[in-house]
């Protein structure tokens, strides 16, 4: 992590600590704090994913490409981004952990495919064709459903820790 990014991250951690401990007077165990920090990291990666997927969707859609195909293009670019940052920043390997990069990428692709392709496109068609939500807004609504599902699948399946025996 770069110096500026590291400083911003430490500032965010200090703000989180202040708000949770001083303002809300919550007492978190070390494991609870670590899980919260991991979820925040996942959220930050998710924000970049969302922006990337949406920008690619809009760019492709502007070329008169069918909106479902535009959504697929955004999906594939965002999965590559998600894997890179989740592997390096959110669910990074711990000492003694064995992880196959190829296997983790394939699991990430499968996880995101389930929520980002099948579920997202089914919901996209529902929002656009049935509920008549604008094509430019419908993908944003999908995020409320797909983000939590992606975190669970990535944490407990794609990047699950495996210790050496």
PLY file of the C-alpha trace (Angstrom):
ply
format ascii 1.0
element vertex 165
property float x
property float y
property float z
element edge 164
property int vertex1
property int vertex2
end_header
0.00 0.00 0.00
1.36 3.42 -0.91
2.27 6.00 1.70
-0.79 8.20 1.03
-3.15 5.21 0.88
-1.64 3.88 4.12
-2.14 7.23 5.82
-5.74 7.46 4.61
-6.39 3.90 5.75
-4.98 4.64 9.22
-7.12 7.76 9.42
-10.21 5.71 8.53
-9.33 3.11 11.19
-8.88 5.83 13.81
-12.24 7.38 12.89
-13.93 3.97 13.08
-12.32 3.32 16.46
-13.35 6.73 17.79
-16.95 6.42 16.59
-17.46 2.86 17.78
-15.57 3.06 21.10
-15.95 6.68 22.20
-19.28 7.68 20.66
-21.23 4.41 20.75
-19.23 2.89 23.63
-19.03 -0.49 21.91
-16.54 -3.04 23.15
-15.33 -5.22 20.32
-13.10 -8.23 20.74
-10.01 -8.37 18.56
-11.76 -10.92 16.29
-14.86 -8.70 15.98
-12.67 -5.69 15.16
-10.73 -7.72 12.56
-13.99 -8.90 10.93
-15.31 -5.33 10.87
-12.09 -4.05 9.32
-12.24 -6.83 6.73
-15.83 -5.94 5.87
-14.88 -2.26 5.49
-12.01 -3.25 3.19
-14.41 -5.40 1.17
-16.74 -2.42 0.99
-13.97 -0.20 -0.35
-13.12 -2.78 -3.01
-16.83 -3.04 -3.71
-17.08 0.70 -4.28
-14.30 0.53 -6.87
-15.97 -2.54 -8.40
-19.29 -0.79 -8.57
-17.83 2.27 -10.24
-15.89 0.16 -12.74
-18.86 -2.09 -13.55
-21.23 0.85 -13.92
-18.84 2.92 -16.07
-18.21 -0.06 -18.36
-21.98 -0.74 -18.49
-22.77 2.86 -19.46
-19.95 3.05 -22.03
-20.96 -0.21 -23.71
-24.69 0.64 -23.49
-24.00 4.02 -25.18
-22.83 2.08 -28.24
-26.40 0.76 -28.58
-25.45 -2.63 -27.16
-28.30 -4.54 -25.51
-28.32 -3.56 -21.83
-27.87 -7.15 -20.59
-24.73 -7.53 -22.73
-23.49 -4.17 -21.41
-24.07 -5.46 -17.88
-22.04 -8.61 -18.65
-19.14 -6.51 -19.93
-19.16 -4.46 -16.74
-19.34 -7.64 -14.72
-16.26 -9.26 -16.26
-14.09 -6.18 -15.87
-15.23 -5.73 -12.26
-14.53 -9.40 -11.35
-10.91 -9.00 -12.41
-10.69 -5.86 -10.27
-12.44 -7.61 -7.35
-10.15 -10.61 -7.44
-6.99 -8.54 -7.53
-7.91 -6.31 -4.60
-9.63 -8.99 -2.52
-6.59 -11.24 -2.89
-4.07 -8.48 -2.09
-5.98 -6.28 0.36
-9.07 -7.89 1.91
-8.43 -11.62 2.20
-4.65 -11.63 1.82
-2.80 -14.83 2.61
-1.52 -15.20 6.14
1.76 -16.83 7.04
1.47 -20.59 6.73
-1.62 -20.39 4.55
-1.63 -22.25 1.26
-3.75 -20.70 -1.45
-3.92 -21.49 -5.13
-4.29 -18.21 -7.03
-5.96 -19.95 -9.95
-8.42 -21.77 -7.69
-9.20 -18.56 -5.76
-9.79 -16.69 -9.04
-12.09 -19.42 -10.34
-14.04 -19.42 -7.07
-14.26 -15.63 -7.22
-15.53 -15.85 -10.79
-18.11 -18.47 -9.78
-19.18 -16.44 -6.73
-19.60 -13.27 -8.71
-21.22 -15.17 -11.57
-23.96 -16.43 -9.31
-24.75 -13.00 -7.97
-23.28 -10.73 -10.63
-24.48 -12.50 -13.77
-27.42 -14.75 -13.04
-29.05 -12.99 -10.11
-28.08 -9.50 -11.29
-29.38 -10.05 -14.81
-32.59 -11.68 -13.61
-33.15 -8.72 -11.31
-32.14 -6.30 -14.06
-34.77 -7.74 -16.39
-37.33 -7.65 -13.57
-36.58 -3.99 -12.74
-36.52 -2.83 -16.38
-39.20 -4.99 -18.02
-41.67 -5.52 -15.19
-41.20 -2.66 -12.73
-40.17 -0.15 -15.47
-37.17 1.25 -13.62
-34.81 3.09 -16.01
-32.01 1.00 -17.49
-29.44 3.40 -16.05
-30.77 3.03 -12.47
-31.62 -0.69 -12.27
-28.00 -1.91 -11.77
-27.65 0.35 -8.75
-30.66 -1.26 -7.06
-29.11 -4.70 -7.61
-26.16 -3.75 -5.42
-28.27 -3.86 -2.27
-28.72 -7.58 -2.85
-25.51 -8.67 -4.55
-22.89 -6.97 -2.34
-23.75 -8.78 0.91
-23.99 -12.10 -0.95
-20.60 -11.54 -2.58
-18.94 -10.79 0.76
-20.25 -14.00 2.30
-19.23 -16.12 -0.71
-15.76 -14.58 -0.89
-15.04 -14.72 2.84
-16.24 -18.25 3.48
-15.50 -19.92 0.16
-13.28 -18.21 -2.41
-10.66 -16.90 0.06
-11.21 -19.31 2.94
-8.00 -19.88 4.87
-6.31 -23.23 4.53
-3.46 -23.90 6.95
-0.50 -26.15 6.26
-0.76 -29.50 7.97
0 1
1 2
2 3
3 4
4 5
5 6
6 7
7 8
8 9
9 10
10 11
11 12
12 13
13 14
14 15
15 16
16 17
17 18
18 19
19 20
20 21
21 22
22 23
23 24
24 25
25 26
26 27
27 28
28 29
29 30
30 31
31 32
32 33
33 34
34 35
35 36
36 37
37 38
38 39
39 40
40 41
41 42
42 43
43 44
44 45
45 46
46 47
47 48
48 49
49 50
50 51
51 52
52 53
53 54
54 55
55 56
56 57
57 58
58 59
59 60
60 61
61 62
62 63
63 64
64 65
65 66
66 67
67 68
68 69
69 70
70 71
71 72
72 73
73 74
74 75
75 76
76 77
77 78
78 79
79 80
80 81
81 82
82 83
83 84
84 85
85 86
86 87
87 88
88 89
89 90
90 91
91 92
92 93
93 94
94 95
95 96
96 97
97 98
98 99
99 100
100 101
101 102
102 103
103 104
104 105
105 106
106 107
107 108
108 109
109 110
110 111
111 112
112 113
113 114
114 115
115 116
116 117
117 118
118 119
119 120
120 121
121 122
122 123
123 124
124 125
125 126
126 127
127 128
128 129
129 130
130 131
131 132
132 133
133 134
134 135
135 136
136 137
137 138
138 139
139 140
140 141
141 142
142 143
143 144
144 145
145 146
146 147
147 148
148 149
149 150
150 151
151 152
152 153
153 154
154 155
155 156
156 157
157 158
158 159
159 160
160 161
161 162
162 163
163 164
